[in-house]
């Protein structure tokens, strides 16, 4: 009986471990190291789309592209002599013949990676105790994932001359979006002194995004 209890406990601990999430670091890039970069007026922007499954799993704990999320690491540098305001809400992704949309945010990206399959399977195999253990583990993993994604996200920043900001933008194309390989990341930094804005368009390619299925497909 004691051996059975130990075995049962080991199984439950294993369930808990399967639902864990280990945050990872994402090094802030130098603009010159990014595969796509452009300088327009007094602003330089660079981008590095994360599309390879290995990079995605290493940085985000799973293949975000596989669940319809395109994370792009960006950097914005102020090359002028006046302060500028950079906000994720002022960035759009323009896909040829597919429309345009703003970043969805870390919460939306993290929710795409969530699944209740482990809880259901644990309930079938181990009853209410299995459900409770798996549910608690998944709650902790969900919170850790969301915190990690937010930490890596591009934040609203006021940049003085020579200053830069970097982070990820999480784009979630709507259902029905077809596969695409090229897009434009369009930035609209705002000059804080007079509230004027400029438009900086950065073409990116080699995205290999598989598209997003319609609901029910």
C-alpha positions as CSV (number, residue, x, y, z in Angstrom):
1,X,0.0,0.0,0.0
2,X,2.8,2.4,0.9
3,X,4.6,1.6,-2.3
4,X,1.4,2.3,-4.3
5,X,1.0,5.7,-2.5
6,X,4.5,6.7,-3.3
7,X,4.0,5.7,-6.9
8,X,0.7,7.6,-7.1
9,X,2.4,10.7,-5.6
10,X,5.2,10.5,-8.2
11,X,2.7,10.4,-11.0
12,X,1.0,13.5,-9.6
13,X,4.3,15.3,-9.3
14,X,5.0,14.4,-12.8
15,X,1.7,15.9,-13.9
16,X,2.7,19.1,-12.1
17,X,6.1,19.2,-13.9
18,X,4.5,18.7,-17.3
19,X,2.5,21.9,-16.9
20,X,5.4,24.0,-15.7
21,X,6.8,27.0,-17.6
22,X,10.4,28.2,-17.2
23,X,11.0,31.9,-18.2
24,X,13.9,32.6,-20.4
25,X,15.9,35.7,-21.2
26,X,15.8,37.7,-24.4
27,X,18.8,39.8,-25.1
28,X,18.2,43.4,-26.2
29,X,19.6,43.6,-29.7
30,X,21.8,46.2,-31.3
31,X,20.0,47.8,-34.2
32,X,22.9,46.9,-36.5
33,X,22.5,43.2,-35.6
34,X,18.9,42.9,-36.7
35,X,18.1,41.4,-40.2
36,X,15.8,44.3,-41.1
37,X,16.6,47.9,-40.4
38,X,15.8,51.4,-41.9
39,X,16.5,55.0,-41.0
40,X,13.9,57.6,-41.9
41,X,14.5,61.1,-40.8
42,X,15.5,61.1,-37.2
43,X,14.3,57.6,-36.3
44,X,15.9,54.2,-36.9
45,X,13.9,51.1,-36.5
46,X,15.0,47.4,-36.8
47,X,13.1,44.1,-36.7
48,X,13.8,40.4,-36.2
49,X,10.8,38.2,-36.8
50,X,10.8,35.0,-34.7
51,X,9.5,32.3,-37.1
52,X,11.8,29.3,-36.6
53,X,10.3,26.7,-34.2
54,X,13.6,26.2,-32.4
55,X,13.9,30.0,-31.6
56,X,10.3,30.2,-30.6
57,X,10.5,27.3,-28.2
58,X,13.7,28.6,-26.7
59,X,12.3,32.1,-26.1
60,X,8.6,31.5,-25.5
61,X,8.4,27.9,-24.5
62,X,6.4,26.8,-27.5
63,X,5.8,27.4,-31.3
64,X,3.7,30.6,-31.3
65,X,3.5,30.5,-35.1
66,X,1.7,27.2,-34.8
67,X,-1.1,28.8,-32.8
68,X,-1.4,31.9,-35.0
69,X,1.0,34.4,-33.3
70,X,3.8,36.2,-35.1
71,X,6.3,37.7,-32.5
72,X,8.6,40.3,-33.9
73,X,11.5,41.7,-31.9
74,X,12.0,45.4,-32.7
75,X,14.2,48.3,-31.7
76,X,13.5,52.0,-32.1
77,X,16.2,54.6,-31.8
78,X,15.9,58.4,-31.6
79,X,18.6,59.9,-33.9
80,X,17.2,63.4,-33.5
81,X,17.6,66.2,-31.0
82,X,14.0,66.2,-29.6
83,X,12.2,63.6,-27.5
84,X,9.9,61.1,-29.2
85,X,7.1,58.9,-27.8
86,X,7.0,55.2,-28.9
87,X,3.9,53.2,-28.3
88,X,3.0,49.6,-29.4
89,X,-0.5,50.9,-30.2
90,X,1.1,53.2,-32.8
91,X,2.6,50.2,-34.7
92,X,0.8,48.3,-37.4
93,X,1.6,45.2,-39.5
94,X,0.5,45.6,-43.1
95,X,0.1,42.3,-45.0
96,X,-0.2,42.6,-48.8
97,X,-3.7,41.8,-49.9
98,X,-4.7,40.8,-46.4
99,X,-5.2,44.1,-44.5
100,X,-3.5,45.6,-41.4
101,X,-3.7,45.3,-37.7
102,X,-2.0,46.4,-34.4
103,X,-0.1,44.2,-32.0
104,X,-2.5,42.1,-29.9
105,X,-0.4,42.3,-26.7
106,X,1.3,39.8,-24.4
107,X,-2.0,38.6,-22.8
108,X,-3.4,37.5,-26.2
109,X,-0.2,35.8,-27.2
110,X,0.0,33.9,-23.9
111,X,-3.6,32.8,-24.1
112,X,-3.0,31.2,-27.5
113,X,-0.5,28.9,-25.8
114,X,-2.8,27.8,-23.0
115,X,-4.6,24.4,-23.1
116,X,-6.8,22.5,-20.7
117,X,-5.9,19.2,-22.2
118,X,-3.7,18.3,-19.3
119,X,-6.4,18.9,-16.8
120,X,-9.0,16.8,-18.7
121,X,-6.5,13.9,-19.1
122,X,-5.6,14.1,-15.4
123,X,-9.2,13.9,-14.4
124,X,-9.8,10.8,-16.5
125,X,-6.8,9.1,-15.1
126,X,-6.7,10.2,-11.5
127,X,-10.1,11.7,-10.6
128,X,-10.6,14.9,-8.6
129,X,-7.1,14.8,-7.1
130,X,-5.5,14.6,-10.5
131,X,-7.7,17.5,-11.7
132,X,-6.7,19.6,-8.7
133,X,-3.0,19.0,-9.0
134,X,-3.0,19.6,-12.8
135,X,-5.2,22.6,-12.5
136,X,-2.9,24.2,-9.9
137,X,0.2,23.5,-11.9
138,X,-1.4,24.9,-15.1
139,X,-2.4,28.1,-13.2
140,X,1.1,28.6,-12.1
141,X,2.5,27.9,-15.6
142,X,-0.1,30.3,-17.1
143,X,0.9,33.1,-14.7
144,X,4.6,32.5,-15.3
145,X,4.1,32.5,-19.1
146,X,2.1,35.8,-19.0
147,X,4.7,37.5,-16.8
148,X,7.5,36.4,-19.1
149,X,5.7,37.5,-22.3
150,X,4.9,40.9,-20.7
151,X,8.5,41.3,-19.6
152,X,9.7,40.8,-23.2
153,X,7.1,43.0,-24.8
154,X,7.9,46.5,-26.2
155,X,6.9,49.1,-23.6
156,X,5.6,52.6,-24.2
157,X,8.8,54.7,-24.0
158,X,9.8,58.4,-24.1
159,X,13.2,58.5,-25.9
160,X,15.6,61.4,-25.6
161,X,18.3,62.0,-28.2
162,X,20.4,58.9,-28.8
163,X,18.1,56.7,-26.7
164,X,16.5,53.5,-27.9
165,X,13.8,51.0,-26.8
166,X,13.4,47.4,-27.7
167,X,11.1,44.5,-27.1
168,X,8.6,42.1,-28.8
169,X,5.4,42.9,-30.6
170,X,2.9,40.1,-30.7
171,X,0.8,40.1,-33.9
172,X,-2.2,37.8,-34.0
173,X,-3.7,37.8,-37.5
174,X,-7.5,37.3,-37.6
175,X,-9.1,33.9,-38.6
176,X,-9.1,33.4,-42.3
177,X,-5.7,35.2,-42.9
178,X,-3.9,33.4,-45.6
179,X,-0.2,32.4,-45.5
180,X,2.2,35.2,-46.1
181,X,6.0,35.6,-46.4
182,X,6.3,39.4,-46.5
183,X,4.8,42.3,-44.6
184,X,5.5,45.9,-43.6
185,X,6.0,46.9,-40.0
186,X,4.8,50.6,-39.8
187,X,5.9,52.7,-36.9
188,X,4.4,56.1,-36.0
189,X,6.7,57.8,-33.4
190,X,5.4,61.1,-32.0
191,X,7.5,64.2,-31.2
192,X,6.7,65.1,-27.6
193,X,7.5,68.8,-28.1
194,X,4.8,69.6,-30.7
195,X,2.7,66.3,-30.9
196,X,3.6,65.8,-34.5
197,X,4.1,62.3,-35.8
198,X,6.1,60.7,-38.6
199,X,5.7,57.4,-40.4
200,X,8.5,54.9,-40.7
201,X,7.9,51.8,-42.8
202,X,10.1,48.7,-42.4
203,X,9.6,45.9,-44.9
204,X,10.3,42.4,-43.5
205,X,10.4,39.1,-45.3
206,X,11.1,35.4,-44.9
207,X,8.2,35.2,-42.5
208,X,6.8,31.8,-43.7
209,X,3.7,32.4,-41.6
210,X,1.2,29.6,-42.2
211,X,-1.9,31.7,-41.9
212,X,-4.9,31.3,-39.6
213,X,-7.7,28.9,-40.1
214,X,-11.3,29.9,-40.0
215,X,-13.3,28.9,-36.9
216,X,-14.4,25.3,-37.1
217,X,-11.8,24.3,-39.7
